[in-house]
């Protein structure tokens, strides 16, 4: 019986030692988004540099990226429409950052195709380079 009580107390202590406040969770989610934002900007800049000789592509990529930002912002408003303060609770900043991170990481993956390229023989590669 003593072992069960000690094990239970140990598990509770472990959980409390790793527990974070909502404020810390919000900050961590914001940091993760900032990291994704830095990555997408880096990927975008690398594409602009790597494809700089294809001005038609660059023009259209810039248009697509501006429209993606508008889509992302509209998607965020659809997920979290403007409400009175506190409507979504104290976890809202964390949830906002997590969804923003998710959308940004999806876009990063789409953009990276222009850097990694597509297999030779893909007749639908369009402006994407062929893998070396």
CNS distance restraints for C-alpha pairs under 8 A (distance, minus, plus):
assign (resid   1 and name CA) (resid   5 and name CA) 6.39 0.50 0.50
assign (resid   2 and name CA) (resid   6 and name CA) 6.09 0.50 0.50
assign (resid   3 and name CA) (resid   7 and name CA) 5.93 0.50 0.50
assign (resid   4 and name CA) (resid   8 and name CA) 6.07 0.50 0.50
assign (resid   5 and name CA) (resid   9 and name CA) 6.14 0.50 0.50
assign (resid   6 and name CA) (resid  10 and name CA) 6.00 0.50 0.50
assign (resid   7 and name CA) (resid  11 and name CA) 6.18 0.50 0.50
assign (resid   8 and name CA) (resid  12 and name CA) 6.24 0.50 0.50
assign (resid   9 and name CA) (resid  13 and name CA) 6.09 0.50 0.50
assign (resid  10 and name CA) (resid  14 and name CA) 6.16 0.50 0.50
assign (resid  11 and name CA) (resid  15 and name CA) 6.25 0.50 0.50
assign (resid  12 and name CA) (resid  16 and name CA) 6.29 0.50 0.50
assign (resid  13 and name CA) (resid  17 and name CA) 6.16 0.50 0.50
assign (resid  14 and name CA) (resid  18 and name CA) 6.52 0.50 0.50
assign (resid  15 and name CA) (resid  19 and name CA) 6.05 0.50 0.50
assign (resid  20 and name CA) (resid  24 and name CA) 5.90 0.50 0.50
assign (resid  20 and name CA) (resid  25 and name CA) 6.40 0.50 0.50
assign (resid  21 and name CA) (resid  25 and name CA) 6.33 0.50 0.50
assign (resid  22 and name CA) (resid  26 and name CA) 6.02 0.50 0.50
assign (resid  22 and name CA) (resid  90 and name CA) 6.92 0.50 0.50
assign (resid  22 and name CA) (resid  91 and name CA) 6.54 0.50 0.50
assign (resid  23 and name CA) (resid  27 and name CA) 6.20 0.50 0.50
assign (resid  24 and name CA) (resid  28 and name CA) 6.09 0.50 0.50
assign (resid  25 and name CA) (resid  29 and name CA) 6.17 0.50 0.50
assign (resid  25 and name CA) (resid  94 and name CA) 6.43 0.50 0.50
assign (resid  26 and name CA) (resid  30 and name CA) 6.20 0.50 0.50
assign (resid  26 and name CA) (resid  91 and name CA) 7.01 0.50 0.50
assign (resid  26 and name CA) (resid  93 and name CA) 5.68 0.50 0.50
assign (resid  26 and name CA) (resid  94 and name CA) 4.24 0.50 0.50
assign (resid  26 and name CA) (resid  97 and name CA) 7.80 0.50 0.50
assign (resid  27 and name CA) (resid  31 and name CA) 6.16 0.50 0.50
assign (resid  27 and name CA) (resid  94 and name CA) 7.45 0.50 0.50
assign (resid  28 and name CA) (resid  32 and name CA) 6.26 0.50 0.50
assign (resid  28 and name CA) (resid  94 and name CA) 7.99 0.50 0.50
assign (resid  29 and name CA) (resid  33 and name CA) 6.31 0.50 0.50
assign (resid  29 and name CA) (resid  94 and name CA) 5.45 0.50 0.50
assign (resid  29 and name CA) (resid  95 and name CA) 7.94 0.50 0.50
assign (resid  29 and name CA) (resid  97 and name CA) 5.55 0.50 0.50
assign (resid  29 and name CA) (resid  98 and name CA) 5.94 0.50 0.50
assign (resid  30 and name CA) (resid  34 and name CA) 6.19 0.50 0.50
assign (resid  30 and name CA) (resid  93 and name CA) 7.99 0.50 0.50
assign (resid  30 and name CA) (resid  94 and name CA) 7.00 0.50 0.50
assign (resid  30 and name CA) (resid  97 and name CA) 5.40 0.50 0.50
assign (resid  30 and name CA) (resid  98 and name CA) 7.74 0.50 0.50
assign (resid  31 and name CA) (resid  35 and name CA) 6.21 0.50 0.50
assign (resid  32 and name CA) (resid  36 and name CA) 6.36 0.50 0.50
assign (resid  32 and name CA) (resid  97 and name CA) 7.89 0.50 0.50
assign (resid  32 and name CA) (resid  98 and name CA) 7.96 0.50 0.50
assign (resid  32 and name CA) (resid 101 and name CA) 7.01 0.50 0.50
assign (resid  33 and name CA) (resid  37 and name CA) 6.05 0.50 0.50
assign (resid  33 and name CA) (resid  97 and name CA) 5.95 0.50 0.50
assign (resid  33 and name CA) (resid  98 and name CA) 7.04 0.50 0.50
assign (resid  33 and name CA) (resid 100 and name CA) 6.74 0.50 0.50
assign (resid  33 and name CA) (resid 101 and name CA) 4.77 0.50 0.50
assign (resid  34 and name CA) (resid  38 and name CA) 6.13 0.50 0.50
assign (resid  35 and name CA) (resid  39 and name CA) 6.24 0.50 0.50
assign (resid  36 and name CA) (resid  40 and name CA) 6.14 0.50 0.50
assign (resid  36 and name CA) (resid 101 and name CA) 6.27 0.50 0.50
assign (resid  36 and name CA) (resid 104 and name CA) 6.45 0.50 0.50
assign (resid  36 and name CA) (resid 105 and name CA) 6.45 0.50 0.50
assign (resid  37 and name CA) (resid  41 and name CA) 6.24 0.50 0.50
assign (resid  37 and name CA) (resid 101 and name CA) 7.91 0.50 0.50
assign (resid  37 and name CA) (resid 104 and name CA) 6.97 0.50 0.50
assign (resid  38 and name CA) (resid  42 and name CA) 6.24 0.50 0.50
assign (resid  39 and name CA) (resid  43 and name CA) 6.15 0.50 0.50
assign (resid  39 and name CA) (resid 108 and name CA) 7.57 0.50 0.50
assign (resid  40 and name CA) (resid  44 and name CA) 6.01 0.50 0.50
assign (resid  40 and name CA) (resid 104 and name CA) 7.16 0.50 0.50
assign (resid  40 and name CA) (resid 105 and name CA) 7.78 0.50 0.50
assign (resid  40 and name CA) (resid 107 and name CA) 7.69 0.50 0.50
assign (resid  40 and name CA) (resid 108 and name CA) 5.46 0.50 0.50
assign (resid  41 and name CA) (resid  45 and name CA) 6.12 0.50 0.50
assign (resid  42 and name CA) (resid  46 and name CA) 6.15 0.50 0.50
assign (resid  43 and name CA) (resid  47 and name CA) 6.25 0.50 0.50
assign (resid  43 and name CA) (resid 108 and name CA) 7.18 0.50 0.50
assign (resid  43 and name CA) (resid 111 and name CA) 7.09 0.50 0.50
assign (resid  43 and name CA) (resid 112 and name CA) 6.77 0.50 0.50
assign (resid  44 and name CA) (resid  48 and name CA) 6.30 0.50 0.50
assign (resid  44 and name CA) (resid 111 and name CA) 7.18 0.50 0.50
assign (resid  45 and name CA) (resid  49 and name CA) 6.23 0.50 0.50
assign (resid  46 and name CA) (resid  50 and name CA) 5.96 0.50 0.50
assign (resid  46 and name CA) (resid 115 and name CA) 7.76 0.50 0.50
assign (resid  47 and name CA) (resid  51 and name CA) 5.89 0.50 0.50
assign (resid  47 and name CA) (resid  52 and name CA) 7.99 0.50 0.50
assign (resid  47 and name CA) (resid 114 and name CA) 6.67 0.50 0.50
assign (resid  47 and name CA) (resid 115 and name CA) 6.45 0.50 0.50
assign (resid  48 and name CA) (resid  52 and name CA) 5.58 0.50 0.50
assign (resid  48 and name CA) (resid  58 and name CA) 6.52 0.50 0.50
assign (resid  50 and name CA) (resid 115 and name CA) 7.88 0.50 0.50
assign (resid  51 and name CA) (resid  55 and name CA) 7.87 0.50 0.50
assign (resid  51 and name CA) (resid  57 and name CA) 7.68 0.50 0.50
assign (resid  51 and name CA) (resid  58 and name CA) 7.06 0.50 0.50
assign (resid  52 and name CA) (resid  58 and name CA) 6.94 0.50 0.50
assign (resid  54 and name CA) (resid  58 and name CA) 6.30 0.50 0.50
assign (resid  55 and name CA) (resid  59 and name CA) 6.03 0.50 0.50
assign (resid  56 and name CA) (resid  60 and name CA) 6.35 0.50 0.50
assign (resid  57 and name CA) (resid  61 and name CA) 5.95 0.50 0.50
assign (resid  57 and name CA) (resid 127 and name CA) 7.01 0.50 0.50
assign (resid  58 and name CA) (resid  62 and name CA) 6.14 0.50 0.50
assign (resid  59 and name CA) (resid  63 and name CA) 6.46 0.50 0.50
assign (resid  60 and name CA) (resid  64 and name CA) 6.08 0.50 0.50
assign (resid  61 and name CA) (resid  65 and name CA) 6.04 0.50 0.50
assign (resid  62 and name CA) (resid  66 and name CA) 6.20 0.50 0.50
assign (resid  63 and name CA) (resid  67 and name CA) 6.22 0.50 0.50
assign (resid  64 and name CA) (resid  68 and name CA) 6.00 0.50 0.50
assign (resid  65 and name CA) (resid  69 and name CA) 6.23 0.50 0.50
assign (resid  66 and name CA) (resid  70 and name CA) 6.44 0.50 0.50
assign (resid  67 and name CA) (resid  71 and name CA) 6.11 0.50 0.50
assign (resid  68 and name CA) (resid  72 and name CA) 5.98 0.50 0.50
assign (resid  69 and name CA) (resid  73 and name CA) 6.14 0.50 0.50
assign (resid  70 and name CA) (resid  74 and name CA) 6.13 0.50 0.50
assign (resid  71 and name CA) (resid  75 and name CA) 5.95 0.50 0.50
assign (resid  72 and name CA) (resid  76 and name CA) 6.21 0.50 0.50
assign (resid  72 and name CA) (resid 100 and name CA) 7.73 0.50 0.50
assign (resid  72 and name CA) (resid 103 and name CA) 6.89 0.50 0.50
assign (resid  73 and name CA) (resid  77 and name CA) 6.38 0.50 0.50
assign (resid  74 and name CA) (resid  78 and name CA) 6.14 0.50 0.50
assign (resid  75 and name CA) (resid  79 and name CA) 6.20 0.50 0.50
assign (resid  76 and name CA) (resid  80 and name CA) 5.96 0.50 0.50
assign (resid  76 and name CA) (resid  81 and name CA) 7.81 0.50 0.50
assign (resid  76 and name CA) (resid  96 and name CA) 7.50 0.50 0.50
assign (resid  76 and name CA) (resid  99 and name CA) 7.60 0.50 0.50
assign (resid  76 and name CA) (resid 100 and name CA) 7.17 0.50 0.50
assign (resid  77 and name CA) (resid  81 and name CA) 4.76 0.50 0.50
assign (resid  77 and name CA) (resid  82 and name CA) 7.09 0.50 0.50
assign (resid  80 and name CA) (resid  96 and name CA) 7.67 0.50 0.50
assign (resid  83 and name CA) (resid  87 and name CA) 6.11 0.50 0.50
assign (resid  86 and name CA) (resid  90 and name CA) 6.90 0.50 0.50
assign (resid  88 and name CA) (resid  92 and name CA) 5.45 0.50 0.50
assign (resid  91 and name CA) (resid  95 and name CA) 6.17 0.50 0.50
assign (resid  92 and name CA) (resid  96 and name CA) 5.89 0.50 0.50
assign (resid  93 and name CA) (resid  97 and name CA) 6.17 0.50 0.50
assign (resid  94 and name CA) (resid  98 and name CA) 6.07 0.50 0.50
assign (resid  95 and name CA) (resid  99 and name CA) 6.18 0.50 0.50
assign (resid  96 and name CA) (resid 100 and name CA) 6.11 0.50 0.50
assign (resid  97 and name CA) (resid 101 and name CA) 5.96 0.50 0.50
assign (resid  98 and name CA) (resid 102 and name CA) 6.20 0.50 0.50
assign (resid  99 and name CA) (resid 103 and name CA) 6.24 0.50 0.50
assign (resid 100 and name CA) (resid 104 and name CA) 6.11 0.50 0.50
assign (resid 101 and name CA) (resid 105 and name CA) 5.99 0.50 0.50
assign (resid 102 and name CA) (resid 106 and name CA) 6.25 0.50 0.50
assign (resid 103 and name CA) (resid 107 and name CA) 6.38 0.50 0.50
assign (resid 104 and name CA) (resid 108 and name CA) 6.15 0.50 0.50
assign (resid 105 and name CA) (resid 109 and name CA) 6.29 0.50 0.50
assign (resid 106 and name CA) (resid 110 and name CA) 6.47 0.50 0.50
assign (resid 107 and name CA) (resid 111 and name CA) 6.14 0.50 0.50
assign (resid 108 and name CA) (resid 112 and name CA) 6.04 0.50 0.50
assign (resid 109 and name CA) (resid 113 and name CA) 7.00 0.50 0.50
assign (resid 111 and name CA) (resid 115 and name CA) 7.55 0.50 0.50
assign (resid 112 and name CA) (resid 116 and name CA) 6.16 0.50 0.50
assign (resid 113 and name CA) (resid 117 and name CA) 5.46 0.50 0.50
assign (resid 113 and name CA) (resid 118 and name CA) 7.14 0.50 0.50
assign (resid 113 and name CA) (resid 128 and name CA) 7.16 0.50 0.50
assign (resid 114 and name CA) (resid 128 and name CA) 5.16 0.50 0.50
assign (resid 114 and name CA) (resid 129 and name CA) 6.60 0.50 0.50
assign (resid 115 and name CA) (resid 129 and name CA) 7.85 0.50 0.50
assign (resid 116 and name CA) (resid 131 and name CA) 6.55 0.50 0.50
assign (resid 117 and name CA) (resid 128 and name CA) 5.87 0.50 0.50
assign (resid 117 and name CA) (resid 129 and name CA) 4.94 0.50 0.50
assign (resid 117 and name CA) (resid 130 and name CA) 5.04 0.50 0.50
assign (resid 117 and name CA) (resid 131 and name CA) 4.60 0.50 0.50
assign (resid 117 and name CA) (resid 132 and name CA) 7.98 0.50 0.50
assign (resid 118 and name CA) (resid 122 and name CA) 6.96 0.50 0.50
assign (resid 118 and name CA) (resid 125 and name CA) 6.45 0.50 0.50
assign (resid 118 and name CA) (resid 128 and name CA) 6.64 0.50 0.50
assign (resid 118 and name CA) (resid 129 and name CA) 6.38 0.50 0.50
assign (resid 118 and name CA) (resid 130 and name CA) 4.92 0.50 0.50
assign (resid 118 and name CA) (resid 131 and name CA) 5.31 0.50 0.50
assign (resid 119 and name CA) (resid 130 and name CA) 5.76 0.50 0.50
assign (resid 119 and name CA) (resid 131 and name CA) 5.48 0.50 0.50
assign (resid 120 and name CA) (resid 130 and name CA) 5.53 0.50 0.50
assign (resid 120 and name CA) (resid 131 and name CA) 6.68 0.50 0.50
assign (resid 125 and name CA) (resid 129 and name CA) 7.38 0.50 0.50
assign (resid 125 and name CA) (resid 130 and name CA) 7.76 0.50 0.50
